[in-house]
């Protein structure tokens, strides 16, 4: 009698997971991200509530050197404290760019682009802010010096205007308008893919990003200072909602 043996093909490779199967973020990653989001939110609003009564910030940013520099010197303590808090807000965006990539379960390519944009947004904002901590107070001291001639004050005003145009452009246009806007689009897209309550925050993120983009026409001379302020408020409220979502997801576990 002839026996026939049927052999089943074998493979030494384990089945590969689906391409979009990304590991769920850890408890600690979600917690850290939630508190970083709240931290930058608190730092931003601390800056606002210190600087607004002290120097009428941000409306006073459009004032000439003859108005702004004496105001800075007269309120040096509040200016330093407020802008230090604002700088803290900007720097917190850098670690957030890294942690949000994981908590929102972004893919390899989108994740790398998102981290790059978030880091650039934080760095550009910080670069624009530091002038108020070091350069501008020194200019203010020199400007109000009774021994300073009118020619000296005129030269200081030129430096004031030049640095505001340069650092303000880097911080507000690149940091806020472009880099943070594009970063927010990627984060909002990732939230939509997660589904559930995250989708609502994702849609809100597209609105926040659109508001940030409205500041970009100032590159070609179309100025709308109110949009810069309003876009910042909308974006901050969106990050607060994102922080709550991160921490509520922990409580639901």
C-alpha positions, 0 to 999 in steps of 0.5 A, a space after each residue: 500500500 502506498 502512503 501519500 503524505 501531504 506537506 504543509 508549506 511552512 515559513 519562519 517569518 511571523 505575520 507582519 502587522 498592518 502598516 498602520 498598526 502603531 503601538 498605543 502610547 504609554 500611560 506616562 507619555 499621555 500624562 507628560 504630554 497633558 501636563 506639558 500642554 497645560 504648562 505652555 498654556 499657563 505660561 502663555 497666559 501668565 505672560 499676558 496677564 503680566 505684560 498687558 497691564 504693564 506695557 499694554 501688550 500686545 497692542 504696544 508692540 506697534 509703538 515707536 521707540 520713543 514710546 516703547 523704550 521709556 515704557 520698557 525701562 519704567 516697567 523692567 521687572 514686569 517686562 522681564 517676568 512676563 517675557 520670561 514666562 512667554 519664553 517658557 511657553 515657546 520652549 515647552 513646544 519643543 518637547 511637546 513636538 516629540 511627545 505628541 508624535 507618540 500620543 497621537 500615534 503618528 506614522 513614521 513620515 508624518 511623525 518626523 515632519 510634525 516633530 520638525 515643524 513643532 521644534 522649529 515653531 518653538 525655536 523661532 518663537 523663542 528667538 523672537 522673544 529673547 530680544 525683549 529680555 536682553 537687547 531691548 532693556 539695554 536699548 531702553 537704558 541707553 535711550 533714556 540716558 540724560 546724556 544721550 544726544 538726539 543723534 544717539 537716540 535716533 540711532 537707537 531707534 533704528 536698531 530698535 526698528 530693525 530688530 523688531 522687524 527681524 526677530 518679530 518676523 522670525 517669531 510671529 510669521 515663521 514661528 506662529 504663522 507658518 511652522 505652528 500652523 503647519 504643525 497644527 494641521 498635522 496634529 489635527 489630521 492625526 486626531 481625526 484618524 484616532 476617531 471618537 472624541 479626538 475627531 472633534 478636537 481634530 476639526 477644531 485644530 483645522 480652525 486653529 491652523 487656519 487662524 494662524 495662517 491669516 497672519 502670513 499676508 503681513 509678509 506682503 504688507 497686509 497688516 491685521 494685528 487683531 488677527 495675530 492676537 485672535 489666532 493666538 487665543 484660538 490656538 491656546 484654547 485648542 491646546 487646552 482642549 487637547 490637554 484635557 483630552 490627554 488627561 481624560 483618556 487616562 482617567 477613563 482607563 
